[in-house]
Amino acid sequence: MVLTPASKQKRRPRKSAEGNREQVPGLGSRLAAAKLLSAIVDRRASMDGLLDPQNGNPAWRALSEQDRSLVRAILQAALRNLPIIDAFIDLLVARPLPEGAVALRHTLRIAAAQILFLDIPAHAAVNIAVEMARGDPRNRRFVALVNALLRQMIRQKDEELPRLQSRVINAPAWLGELIESAYPEHASAIFEAHRHPPAIDLTVKSDSESWAARLGGRVTPTGSVRLGHVDGPITDLEGFADGEWWVQDVAASIPARLFGEISGWRVADLCAAPGGKTAQLALAGASVTALDFSANRLKRLDENLKRLKLDAECVHADLFEWQPGEAFDAVLLDAPCSSTGTIRRHPDIPWTKSPSDVAKLADLQERMLARALTLVRPGGMVVFSNCSLAKEEGEDVVSAILESHPKVDRRAVESALIPGLEDAISPEGDLRTTPDMLPDPDPAYAGLDGFFASILMRLS
Ligand SMILES: C[S@@+](CC[C@H](N)C(=O)[O-])C[C@H]1O[C@@H](n2cnc3c(N)ncnc32)[C@H](O)[C@@H]1O
C-alpha cells in the first residue's frame, strides 16, 4: 500500500490545541526529541552540547529524569538508523514528502525510531506522532498521512526492516562514500557496527582478570576489561572511586602502548585532556608532561589523575607556541580529528561533521605533527594518533610528513604489542582499527573505535 498526503483533513472538534497536548502522556518528550533531532540534523548542533545537564537545550533541561532517558534513547536510535528510517518512510509514500516538510519528516522519524528499534508500544508511538502533527500548524494537513503511514510501518516492519537493513547504506552520502572508498572490503560491516552502541571498556591499573570477575565483564585480548552492559552510573561501580580503572575504548588504549617499554623516559603528551593516555604513560613509569590548550579539559585531566593517584606535570598551552626547555625522549600526539571512528558512541557525528571538517583537520594535524617532531630528541619517537576513519586524517598525514621530512622514518607497529589486533597493522606498518573489528556473536561485546596510529622516529 502507498499513501498520499491529504491536503484537507476533517479535524476532531477540540477545546484548545495546547490544552489537549498537555493531556497526552508522552507528548512532551517526543516534541523535545523532534526538536533536538532537528537541531542536530538541520543545524549540525552536537548531541553532547544539546544534552548537557547545565547548558543544554532548554526543552531537554525542562524534562524529568525519566523523560530525559527516553529522549536520549529515541535520539540515539533515530541517529543510528536514520538512512534506514528514511528509506522506510519513502517506501510508504506514493509521492516523495514535500522538500520543505522538514518538521513532518522529523515527526515521522521520531515515531519510526520507537516503532522499529525501541521497546515502546508501537501504537502509543503512532498516537503521539498524530498528536504532534495535529498540534503543529505546519503538519496539520498531514495528520491522516502520519497515522496511516506509521500504522503501515508497524504492519510491514517484520518483512521490510531486514530487507532495508541489508540494502541501505547506513550513512549520509559524504560518509558513505568516504568509508566505501577507504574500506571497500568491509564497508558494510562498518555501517552495521555503527548501528550498535559500544561496549564499555576499562583500562585497569593491574589484574584485569580479577576486575573482570568483580565487575561481571570479560578481559579483551589487549588486556582491557569489557563490560557489555552497565546499570546506573559507571562512577558507582567498584574500583572507580579508588582509582583502580578508567573508561577507555580498547582502540584508544593502543597508541600509548606503541612506545614499548618507557619506564624512566621523559614523555610529552601534547593533546592530553581528558587524560586517558596520560594515565597510561604515567602508569608505565614515564615522567609525563601533559599539555592541552583547553583549561576546562585540563582541569578534568587533573581530577582524573588525582582519582587514579597518578602523576604528570600539567601544562596549559598551545602546542604551536609552547617552548619546553629540553627535548623529550618521546612525544604522543593524539590530535583533534573528525571523530568518525567513534560514531557508535556519538551517533550524531555523521550529521554534524562534513568533508570540509575532514580537510581542515587533516591540515591542522599535519602542522601539529611537524611541530611534535621538533620537540623530540634525535633518535626519539613520536606516536601520532587520532580516532578518525578518514585516511586523509591518518595515512595521508603521515605520507605527507615523510615526504617533507627526510630525517624522519616510520617504525612498524610490533604485533606483540597489540595481541588480538594483529590484523589492524597495515602493510605500511601503521595501526588502523575499524569498528567492525573484535567481532563477537553478542553485539554488546563486539567492536572497538576506529583509530589510526603511526610511529615516527626522528633520525639522529
Ligand atoms: C582527541 S582529544 C585528546 C584526548 C586525550 N589524548 C585522551 O586520551 O584523553 C584532543 C585534545 O587536543 C587539544 N588541543 C587541540 N588543539 C590544541 C593545541 N593547539 N594545543 C594544545 N592542545 C590542543 C584539545 O583541547 C583536546 O583536549
The ligand as an SDF file (V2000), in Angstrom:
LIG
                    3D

 27 29  0  0  0  0  0  0  0  0999 V2000
   41.3910   13.9200   20.8920 C   0  0  0  0  0  0  0  0  0  0  0  0
   41.5000   14.9990   22.2360 S   0  0  0  0  0  0  0  0  0  0  0  0
   42.7330   14.2380   23.2090 C   0  0  0  0  0  0  0  0  0  0  0  0
   42.2830   13.0420   24.0170 C   0  0  0  0  0  0  0  0  0  0  0  0
   43.3460   12.5910   25.0050 C   0  0  0  0  0  0  0  0  0  0  0  0
   44.6070   12.3220   24.3700 N   0  0  0  0  0  0  0  0  0  0  0  0
   42.9370   11.3720   25.8080 C   0  0  0  0  0  0  0  0  0  0  0  0
   43.3800   10.2710   25.5140 O   0  0  0  0  0  0  0  0  0  0  0  0
   42.1670   11.5330   26.7650 O   0  0  0  0  0  0  0  0  0  0  0  0
   42.3690   16.3550   21.5430 C   0  0  0  0  0  0  0  0  0  0  0  0
   42.8040   17.4010   22.5520 C   0  0  0  0  0  0  0  0  0  0  0  0
   43.6630   18.3170   21.8650 O   0  0  0  0  0  0  0  0  0  0  0  0
   43.5440   19.5730   22.4830 C   0  0  0  0  0  0  0  0  0  0  0  0
   44.1280   20.5660   21.5330 N   0  0  0  0  0  0  0  0  0  0  0  0
   43.6390   20.9250   20.3260 C   0  0  0  0  0  0  0  0  0  0  0  0
   44.4540   21.8250   19.7330 N   0  0  0  0  0  0  0  0  0  0  0  0
   45.4870   22.0460   20.5950 C   0  0  0  0  0  0  0  0  0  0  0  0
   46.6340   22.8740   20.5600 C   0  0  0  0  0  0  0  0  0  0  0  0
   46.9040   23.6820   19.5110 N   0  0  0  0  0  0  0  0  0  0  0  0
   47.4810   22.8460   21.6040 N   0  0  0  0  0  0  0  0  0  0  0  0
   47.2180   22.0450   22.6800 C   0  0  0  0  0  0  0  0  0  0  0  0
   46.1410   21.2450   22.7660 N   0  0  0  0  0  0  0  0  0  0  0  0
   45.2730   21.2350   21.7460 C   0  0  0  0  0  0  0  0  0  0  0  0
   42.0570   19.6880   22.7300 C   0  0  0  0  0  0  0  0  0  0  0  0
   41.7810   20.6450   23.7290 O   0  0  0  0  0  0  0  0  0  0  0  0
   41.6920   18.2620   23.1330 C   0  0  0  0  0  0  0  0  0  0  0  0
   41.6990   18.1260   24.5260 O   0  0  0  0  0  0  0  0  0  0  0  0
  1  2  1  0
  2  3  1  0
  2 10  1  0
  3  4  1  0
  4  5  1  0
  5  6  1  0
  5  7  1  0
  7  8  2  0
  7  9  1  0
 10 11  1  0
 11 12  1  0
 11 26  1  0
 12 13  1  0
 13 14  1  0
 13 24  1  0
 14 15  1  0
 14 23  1  0
 15 16  2  0
 16 17  1  0
 17 18  1  0
 17 23  2  0
 18 19  1  0
 18 20  2  0
 20 21  1  0
 21 22  2  0
 22 23  1  0
 24 25  1  0
 24 26  1  0
 26 27  1  0
M  CHG  2   2   1   9  -1
M  END
$$$$
